């Protein structure tokens, strides 16, 4: 018999709709039921691609005896953290306060009005891993609620007061100081793993925002060490098993420090951000391998994560057929059988580290174990032949793999994550002139604007024709940034107009009078606190993205209503970001844009003309992170202020390069535009 999750759109919630647990979705009705029955709430938060969420579900939530304990003593609520980041954020803060760490599945016990009094993450069915059994916890807390409730209420009150204390980002008289970038770079250098690439130890996570900061640092100061860290990290991740050597795309993280063994789930937000930073790395270095990784990652997204209507799905599970990674791993025998030619099979096995014993539970995770030059020498082949044979073998093995039972797909479309993907597609289209990328970005933007809005209100989540949940700060900000990126790729002013609308909504509905922005709208459902997230996680915080959106529009419009709240928030955050760059790299990137030098390029003319394309490509092909571009026919409606009174010279597309709305002489010649850009970026002696 189904529970109350059966009408959900979330694949994660639907996975639990047939549990014997009497699950409720988060709703006023569920909270009212808890109060009417005077029962505490068990709140379980996870997401569809979460391996340990599945484990706890199989061990506990599918067990009739455990379900009976839960149903008798608690009102049980299940939340998809990806649909409700507001609830996830609040109760994650509570779990971290109680235990010192967080994660998913998140297991929190609440009073009937939502105040947390006990929590953790995964709990096993029997005592192990130095953790109590889940059933023991259920019985102990049920007894405590009946016989010592006051102590639980006291804990709940204290925790609620603690998590309600949102960070104030009050205006500061301090000026943004480029020397803070020195401190951030030094901190990243001290923590860098030169042996394996990246930061930290196992498990090791990709850090695309930190890598972008290092690329920006190099663009600003020509800091060779910053570029070396960025290049080394990009190359190391791409060579490891965390990168799908056959199908493209990145797993969520590596369970070891060498990037070899992935946690096999694939998330849209990781692949969008990594594709973008690989494009940026290629723009700086012209390393074709970096461009190939970006292209393969985007190809994966287009092939396997795109809804036919244009939006992008959220994630692929780590598990298939109940086993983590089964879809992705190979035995040596399989490789030999599928390749056929023994010599080519030996080449493939040497290239991707395949051995008889394997490197993962008796099987092999493919990784780049040898460079082409070394393989060519070892197998007495030229490099071109090695590349050709490996390419053909990868395509063959990919086709074989596609016949396996795939991991579970979470096919909901989230606005914020799609905003990140839109930025990646649009910027890749600009840098490479790839029309497929541009077409996909246009289709995606149209999909989001048509399907994730209701009566002018942006929504968070869509699945199979149904959109739900009012959008959060990160949704408005990420979509706005994506639309601005697309505007700079095709110069259709409707994208710019819609980006402005997202920024205006942020200022109107999310502003905190103490500085910065809340995660939720002013008219959002009342929770125990109004969340305000400032720390970057796998994605830039909503605040960091909002600041970047406002700064960018300020550069287009010269409007203080965008610039002042953004710079005020940045001044408050800058010291923290400089001290903890890996946790606040999104803020550092916004700060780099604020400090400039910002370049504004307006091109008057038709974007379809060859002369216009030649002018725009002179900047599109380069890594110029603090340049914004506008373009179109003179007098066209809905264009940014940067286009005001821009005219064509002698009937030819004409470029106006500006800094702070002070412009150099207009030019119709691409070489002259390149010279102007170089001059503008050369520090005065």
C-alpha positions in Angstrom: 0.0 0.0 0.0 1.4 3.4 -1.0 2.1 6.2 1.5 1.6 9.9 1.0 4.7 10.3 -1.2 2.9 8.6 -4.1 1.8 12.0 -5.6 5.3 13.5 -5.5 7.2 14.5 -8.6 10.6 13.9 -7.0 12.2 10.5 -8.0 13.8 10.3 -4.6 10.4 10.6 -2.8 8.8 8.2 -5.2 11.5 5.6 -4.4 10.0 5.6 -0.9 6.3 5.7 -1.8 5.9 1.9 -1.3 7.8 1.8 2.0 5.8 0.4 5.0 6.8 3.7 6.7 3.8 6.1 6.7 5.9 8.9 5.0 4.5 12.4 4.6 6.0 15.0 2.3 7.0 18.2 4.0 3.7 20.2 4.3 1.7 22.2 6.7 -0.6 19.2 7.0 2.2 17.0 8.2 3.2 19.5 10.9 -0.4 19.9 11.9 -0.8 16.1 12.2 2.2 16.0 14.5 0.8 18.7 16.7 -2.7 17.1 16.8 -1.3 13.7 17.7 1.4 15.2 20.0 4.1 13.1 18.3 7.6 14.1 17.5 8.7 14.2 13.9 11.3 12.0 12.2 12.7 14.0 9.3 14.7 12.1 6.7 16.5 14.2 4.0 18.3 12.8 1.0 18.5 12.7 -2.8 18.0 10.2 -5.5 21.7 9.6 -6.3 22.8 9.2 -2.7 24.2 5.7 -2.2 23.9 5.6 1.6 20.4 6.9 1.4 19.6 3.7 -0.5 21.4 1.6 2.0 19.5 3.0 4.9 16.2 2.7 3.0 16.9 -1.0 2.3 18.0 -1.8 5.8 15.5 0.2 7.8 12.7 1.9 5.9 11.7 -1.3 4.0 11.8 -3.4 7.2 8.2 -3.9 8.6 9.4 -4.0 12.2 11.4 -0.8 12.0 8.5 0.9 10.1 6.1 -0.1 12.8 8.3 1.5 15.4 8.5 4.7 13.3 4.7 4.8 12.6 3.7 4.2 16.2 5.9 6.8 17.7 6.7 9.5 15.1 5.2 11.5 12.2 7.7 10.6 9.5 8.5 13.2 6.8 10.7 12.6 3.8 12.4 15.5 1.9 14.3 15.7 -1.3 17.1 18.1 -0.5 17.4 19.1 -4.1 13.8 20.3 -4.2 13.8 21.9 -0.8 17.3 23.3 -0.1 15.8 25.7 2.5 14.7 22.8 4.8 18.0 20.9 4.1 20.1 24.0 5.0 18.3 24.7 8.3 18.4 21.1 9.6 21.9 20.5 8.3 23.1 23.4 10.4 21.4 21.7 13.4 23.0 18.3 12.7 26.4 19.9 12.3 25.8 21.8 15.6 24.9 18.5 17.3 27.5 16.2 15.9 30.2 18.3 14.3 29.6 16.9 10.8 26.8 16.5 8.3 25.9 14.5 5.2 23.1 12.5 3.7 21.0 10.7 4.5 20.2 13.3 7.1 18.2 12.0 10.0 16.7 14.6 12.4 14.2 14.4 15.1 12.0 17.4 15.7 9.3 18.7 18.0 5.9 18.9 16.4 6.5 22.5 15.5 9.8 21.7 13.8 12.5 22.4 16.4 15.4 19.9 16.2 16.5 18.0 19.3 18.5 15.0 18.0 20.1 14.2 14.7 22.8 12.5 12.6 23.2 11.0 9.2 23.2 7.3 8.3 22.2 5.0 11.2 22.7 1.2 10.8 20.1 -1.4 11.7 22.5 -2.9 14.2 25.3 -1.4 16.2 28.4 -1.0 14.0 30.8 1.7 12.8 30.7 3.0 16.4 27.1 4.1 15.8 24.0 3.0 17.7 21.3 1.0 15.9 18.5 3.0 14.4 15.9 1.0 16.3 17.6 1.8 19.6 17.5 5.5 18.7 13.8 5.3 17.9 12.9 3.5 21.2 15.1 5.8 23.3 13.7 9.0 21.8 10.1 7.8 22.0 10.7 7.0 25.7 12.3 10.4 26.2 9.4 12.2 24.6 7.0 10.5 26.9 9.0 10.7 30.2 11.5 13.5 29.9 10.1 15.8 27.3 11.4 19.0 28.9 15.0 18.1 28.2 14.3 17.6 24.5 12.4 20.9 24.3 15.3 22.7 25.9 17.7 21.3 23.3 15.2 22.2 20.6 15.0 25.8 21.8 18.7 26.2 22.0 19.4 24.7 18.6 16.6 26.8 17.0 18.0 30.0 18.4 21.5 29.0 17.1 20.4 28.3 13.6 18.1 31.3 13.4 21.2 33.6 13.9 21.8 34.2 10.2 25.1 35.8 9.2 24.9 39.6 8.9 26.8 41.1 6.0 26.5 44.7 7.2 27.9 47.5 5.0 31.6 48.2 5.7 33.7 51.2 5.1 36.6 48.9 4.1 37.6 49.0 0.5 38.1 45.8 -1.6 41.8 45.1 -1.5 43.6 43.1 -4.2 46.1 42.0 -1.6 43.4 39.7 -0.3 43.9 37.7 -3.4 47.6 37.2 -2.3 46.4 35.6 0.9 43.9 33.4 -0.8 46.4 32.2 -3.4 49.0 31.5 -0.6 46.4 29.5 1.3 45.5 27.4 -1.8 49.2 26.8 -2.4 49.8 25.6 1.1 47.0 23.1 0.8 47.7 21.9 -2.7 48.5 18.3 -3.4 51.3 18.4 -5.9 51.6 14.6 -6.0 48.0 14.0 -7.1 46.4 17.3 -7.9 43.6 19.1 -6.1 43.2 19.9 -2.4 42.8 17.8 0.7 42.9 14.1 1.2 40.5 11.2 0.7 37.7 11.7 -0.1 38.8 14.3 -2.6 36.3 16.6 -4.3 36.7 18.7 -7.5 37.1 22.4 -6.9 36.0 24.2 -10.1 35.5 27.5 -8.4 38.9 27.5 -6.8 40.5 26.6 -10.2 38.6 29.5 -11.8 40.0 31.8 -9.1 43.5 30.6 -10.0 42.9 31.2 -13.7 41.6 34.7 -12.8 44.6 35.3 -10.6 46.9 34.4 -13.6 44.9 36.7 -15.9 45.3 39.5 -13.4 48.9 39.2 -12.4 50.5 36.5 -14.7 51.1 34.5 -11.6 52.7 31.3 -12.9 52.2 29.3 -9.7 48.5 29.9 -9.9 48.4 28.7 -13.4 50.5 25.7 -12.6 48.1 24.6 -9.8 45.1 25.1 -12.1 46.6 23.1 -15.0 47.9 20.4 -12.7 44.5 19.9 -11.1 42.6 19.9 -14.4 45.0 17.3 -15.9 45.0 15.1 -12.8 41.3 14.9 -12.5 40.9 14.2 -16.2 43.4 11.3 -16.1 41.7 9.6 -13.1 38.9 7.2 -12.8 36.7 10.0 -11.4 36.5 11.1 -15.1 34.5 8.7 -17.3 37.1 7.7 -19.8 34.5 6.2 -22.2 31.4 8.3 -21.9 32.8 11.6 -20.7 31.7 13.5 -17.6 32.8 13.5 -14.0 31.6 11.6 -10.9 30.8 13.4 -7.7 34.1 12.8 -6.0 37.0 10.4 -5.6 37.1 8.2 -2.6 40.9 8.2 -2.7 43.4 11.0 -3.0 44.6 9.9 -6.5 41.3 10.5 -8.3 41.2 6.8 -9.2 38.1 5.4 -7.5 35.0 7.5 -7.9 31.9 7.7 -5.9 30.1 6.9 -9.1 27.1 9.2 -9.0 27.1 11.9 -11.7 25.6 15.3 -10.9 24.6 18.0 -13.3 26.1 20.8 -11.3 29.6 19.1 -11.2 29.7 18.5 -14.9 28.4 22.0 -15.8 31.0 23.8 -13.6 33.8 21.5 -14.7 33.1 21.7 -18.4 33.2 25.5 -18.0 36.5 25.6 -16.1 38.1 23.2 -18.7 37.0 25.6 -21.4 38.6 28.4 -19.4 41.8 26.3 -18.9 42.0 25.7 -22.7 41.5 29.4 -23.4 44.5 30.2 -21.2 46.8 27.4 -22.2 45.6 26.2 -25.6 46.1 22.7 -24.3 43.9 20.6 -26.7 43.5 17.9 -24.0 41.6 20.3 -21.8 39.4 21.3 -24.7 38.7 17.6 -25.4 37.7 17.0 -21.8 35.3 19.9 -21.9 33.8 18.7 -25.2 33.4 15.1 -24.0 31.8 16.4 -20.8 29.3 18.6 -22.6 28.6 15.8 -25.1 27.8 13.5 -22.1 25.4 16.1 -20.8 23.7 16.5 -24.1 23.5 12.8 -24.8 22.5 11.5 -21.4 21.2 14.3 -19.2 19.0 16.4 -21.5 15.2 16.2 -21.5 13.8 16.1 -25.1 12.2 19.5 -24.3 15.5 21.2 -23.6 16.1 21.1 -19.8 18.8 19.1 -18.1 18.2 16.3 -15.6 19.7 16.4 -12.1 21.8 13.2 -11.6 22.7 9.6 -12.2 22.8 7.2 -9.3 26.0 5.5 -8.2 24.3 2.1 -8.2 23.0 -0.2 -10.9 21.5 -3.6 -10.2 22.1 -2.9 -6.5 25.9 -2.5 -6.9 27.9 0.6 -6.7 29.8 1.2 -9.9 28.7 -2.0 -11.7 27.7 -0.1 -14.8 31.2 1.4 -15.2 33.8 -1.3 -14.4 35.4 -3.9 -16.6 37.3 -7.2 -16.3 40.4 -7.8 -18.4 38.5 -10.7 -20.0 35.7 -8.4 -21.1 38.1 -5.9 -22.6 39.9 -8.7 -24.6 36.6 -10.2 -25.8 35.1 -6.9 -26.9 38.2 -5.5 -28.6 39.0 -8.7 -30.5 42.4 -7.9 -31.8 44.9 -9.0 -29.1 47.4 -6.3 -30.0 44.8 -3.5 -29.8 43.4 -5.0 -26.6 46.9 -4.9 -25.0 47.2 -1.3 -26.1 43.9 -0.4 -24.5 44.7 -2.2 -21.3 48.0 -0.5 -21.0 46.4 2.9 -21.8 43.7 2.6 -19.2 45.4 0.6 -16.4 43.5 -2.7 -16.9 45.0 -5.7 -15.1 43.8 -9.2 -14.4 43.5 -8.5 -10.7 41.7 -5.2 -11.2 41.8 -2.0 -9.1 38.3 -2.1 -7.7 36.8 -5.2 -6.1 38.3 -7.5 -8.7 37.3 -5.3 -11.6 38.9 -2.3 -13.4 38.0 1.4 -13.2 39.5 2.8 -16.4 42.0 5.7 -16.0 44.7 7.1 -18.1 47.7 5.1 -17.0 50.1 6.1 -19.8 50.5 9.0 -22.2 50.2 8.6 -26.0 53.9 9.1 -26.6 54.9 6.4 -24.1 52.3 4.0 -25.6 53.6 4.7 -29.1 57.2 3.8 -28.1 56.1 0.7 -26.1 54.0 -0.7 -28.9 56.2 0.5 -31.8 53.4 2.7 -33.3 53.2 6.3 -34.3 51.2 8.6 -32.0 48.5 9.1 -34.6 47.8 5.4 -34.9 47.7 5.1 -31.1 45.1 7.9 -30.9 43.1 6.3 -33.7 43.0 2.8 -32.1 42.2 4.1 -28.7 39.4 6.3 -30.0 37.9 3.4 -31.9 38.2 1.1 -28.9 36.5 3.7 -26.6 33.6 4.0 -29.0 33.3 0.2 -29.2 33.4 -0.2 -25.4 30.9 2.7 -24.9 28.4 1.0 -27.2 28.9 -2.3 -25.2 28.4 -0.4 -22.0 25.2 1.2 -23.2 23.6 -2.3 -23.4 24.1 -2.8 -19.6 21.4 -1.9 -17.1 22.1 1.8 -16.4 22.2 3.5 -13.0 19.0 5.2 -11.8 18.3 8.6 -13.3 16.8 11.5 -11.4 15.0 13.2 -14.2 13.8 16.3 -12.5 14.9 19.6 -13.8 16.2 22.1 -11.3 16.4 25.8 -12.2 19.6 26.6 -10.3 21.6 23.7 -11.7 20.3 24.4 -15.2 21.5 27.9 -14.8 25.0 26.6 -14.2 24.6 24.3 -17.3 23.4 27.3 -19.4 26.5 29.3 -18.5 28.7 26.4 -19.5 27.0 25.8 -22.8 26.8 29.5 -23.8 30.5 30.1 -22.9 31.6 27.0 -24.7 29.6 28.1 -27.7 31.3 31.5 -27.7 34.8 30.2 -27.2 34.6 27.4 -29.8 31.9 28.7 -32.2 30.1 25.4 -31.7 26.6 25.8 -33.2 25.3 22.6 -31.5 26.2 24.1 -28.1 24.5 27.4 -28.9 21.4 25.7 -30.2 21.2 23.5 -27.0 21.6 26.6 -24.8 18.9 28.5 -26.7 16.5 25.5 -26.4 17.4 25.2 -22.7 16.7 28.8 -22.0 13.4 28.8 -23.8 12.4 25.6 -21.8 13.2 27.2 -18.5 11.4 30.4 -19.2 8.3 28.6 -20.5 8.1 25.7 -18.0 9.5 27.0 -14.8 7.4 30.1 -14.3 3.8 30.4 -13.2 2.0 33.8 -13.2 5.4 35.5 -13.4 6.9 33.6 -10.4 10.0 31.5 -11.0 9.8 27.9 -9.8 12.4 25.5 -8.6 11.7 22.1 -10.0 10.1 20.5 -13.0 9.5 16.8 -13.9 7.4 15.3 -16.6 5.3 18.4 -17.3 4.8 19.5 -13.7 6.6 22.3 -12.0 6.7 22.9 -8.2 8.1 25.0 -5.4 8.8 28.7 -5.5 12.3 29.4 -6.6 15.1 30.2 -4.2 17.8 32.9 -4.3 20.2 30.5 -6.1 17.6 29.8 -8.8 17.1 33.4 -9.7 20.8 34.2 -9.6 22.0 31.1 -11.6 19.3 31.6 -14.2 20.1 35.3 -14.5 23.8 34.5 -15.0 23.0 31.8 -17.5 20.8 34.2 -19.5 23.5 36.8 -19.5 26.0 34.3 -20.8 23.6 33.3 -23.6 22.9 36.9 -24.5 26.7 37.4 -25.1 26.6 34.3 -27.3 23.7 35.3 -29.7 22.9 38.9 -28.7 19.1 38.2 -28.5 17.9 41.0 -26.2 15.1 38.9 -24.7 17.7 37.0 -22.7 19.1 40.2 -21.3 15.6 41.4 -20.4 14.9 38.2 -18.6 18.2 38.4 -16.7 17.3 41.9 -15.5 14.0 40.6 -14.3 15.8 37.9 -12.2 18.1 40.6 -10.6 15.2 42.9 -9.9 13.3 40.0 -8.2 16.3 39.3 -6.0 16.5 43.0 -4.9 12.8 43.1 -4.2 12.1 39.8 -2.6 15.3 38.4 -1.1 17.3 41.4 0.3 18.3 41.2 4.0 18.4 44.7 5.6 21.5 43.6 7.5 23.3 43.0 4.2 23.3 40.2 1.6 20.3 38.1 0.7 18.1 35.5 2.2 17.8 32.1 0.5 14.0 32.4 0.5 11.5 35.0 -0.7 9.9 37.4 1.8 6.6 35.6 1.3 8.0 32.1 1.6 6.5 29.4 3.9 7.3 30.2 7.5 10.0 27.9 8.8 11.8 27.9 12.2 14.2 30.4 10.7 14.8 32.2 7.4 17.9 30.6 5.9 20.8 32.6 4.5 23.6 30.6 3.0 27.0 32.3 2.3 29.4 29.4 2.1 30.0 27.7 -1.3 29.3 24.0 -1.4 29.6 22.0 -4.6 27.9 25.0 -6.2 28.4 28.7 -5.5 26.2 30.0 -2.7 23.1 31.9 -3.7 24.6 35.0 -2.2 27.8 34.7 -4.3 25.9 34.2 -7.5 23.5 37.0 -6.7 26.5 39.4 -6.1 28.0 38.3 -9.5 24.7 38.8 -11.3 24.3 42.3 -9.8 27.8 43.3 -10.5 27.5 42.1 -14.1 24.3 44.1 -14.7 25.9 47.0 -13.0 28.7 46.9 -15.6 26.1 46.8 -18.4 23.9 49.6 -17.0 26.2 51.7 -14.8 23.3 51.5 -12.2 24.1 52.0 -8.6 21.0 50.0 -7.5 22.8 46.9 -8.8 26.4 47.8 -7.9 26.0 49.2 -4.4 24.3 46.2 -2.7 26.7 43.8 -4.4 29.9 45.7 -3.5 28.6 46.3 0.1 28.1 42.5 0.5 31.5 41.8 -1.0 33.2 44.2 1.4 31.7 42.3 4.3 32.7 38.9 2.9 36.2 39.6 1.5 38.3 38.9 4.6 36.5 35.6 5.2 36.9 34.6 1.6 40.6 35.4 1.5 41.1 33.3 4.7 39.1 30.3 3.5 39.4 30.3 -0.3 38.3 26.7 -0.9 35.0 27.4 0.9 34.4 30.9 -0.6 35.9 30.8 -4.0 32.7 31.9 -5.6 33.0 35.1 -3.6 36.6 35.6 -4.7 35.6 35.3 -8.3 32.9 38.0 -7.8 35.5 40.1 -6.0 37.9 39.8 -8.9 35.2 41.0 -11.3 34.4 43.9 -8.9 38.0 45.0 -8.7 38.4 44.8 -12.5 39.7 46.2 -14.7 36.2 45.6 -16.1 36.0 45.9 -19.9 32.7 46.6 -21.7 32.5 45.9 -25.4 29.6 47.1 -27.5 29.4 46.0 -31.2 26.9 47.8 -33.3 25.7 45.8 -36.3 23.9 42.6 -37.2 25.3 39.6 -35.3 24.9 37.5 -38.5 27.3 39.6 -40.4 30.9 38.3 -41.0 32.4 41.6 -39.8 30.5 41.4 -36.5 31.5 37.8 -36.0 35.1 38.6 -36.6 35.1 41.4 -34.1 33.3 39.4 -31.4 35.5 36.3 -31.8 38.6 38.4 -31.0 37.4 38.5 -27.4 35.4 35.3 -27.3 38.4 33.2 -28.1 40.5 34.7 -25.3 40.2 34.2 -21.5 38.9 37.7 -20.5 36.9 37.0 -17.3 36.1 40.6 -16.6 34.9 41.6 -20.0 31.2 41.9 -20.8 29.8 42.2 -24.3 26.7 43.7 -25.9 25.7 43.8 -29.5 23.0 44.3 -32.0 21.5 46.7 -34.5 21.5 50.3 -33.4 18.3 51.3 -31.7 17.2 47.8 -31.0 14.8 47.5 -28.1 15.6 45.9 -24.7 19.3 46.3 -25.2 21.5 47.3 -22.2 22.5 50.9 -21.6 26.0 50.0 -22.9 24.4 49.9 -26.4 22.9 53.4 -26.1 23.8 55.6 -29.1 26.2 53.1 -30.6 26.2 53.5 -34.4 27.9 51.8 -37.3 30.7 53.5 -39.1 30.5 53.5 -42.9 27.8 50.9 -42.7 30.1 48.3 -41.1 29.9 46.5 -37.7 31.7 48.7 -35.2 33.2 47.9 -31.9 33.3 50.3 -28.9 35.7 49.2 -26.1 35.0 50.9 -22.8 36.2 51.0 -19.2 33.8 52.5 -16.7 31.7 53.8 -19.7 34.7 55.7 -21.0 35.3 54.4 -24.5 38.2 54.2 -26.9 37.8 55.2 -30.5 35.3 53.0 -32.3 36.8 50.5 -34.8 35.7 48.3 -37.5 39.0 46.4 -37.6 39.5 43.2 -35.6 43.2 43.7 -35.2 42.7 47.2 -33.8 40.2 45.8 -31.3 42.7 43.2 -30.2 45.3 46.0 -29.7 42.8 48.1 -27.7 42.0 45.1 -25.4 45.7 44.4 -24.8 46.4 48.0 -24.0 43.4 48.3 -21.6 44.7 45.2 -19.7 48.3 46.4 -19.5 49.0 48.0 -16.1 50.2 51.5 -16.2 53.9 51.9 -15.4 
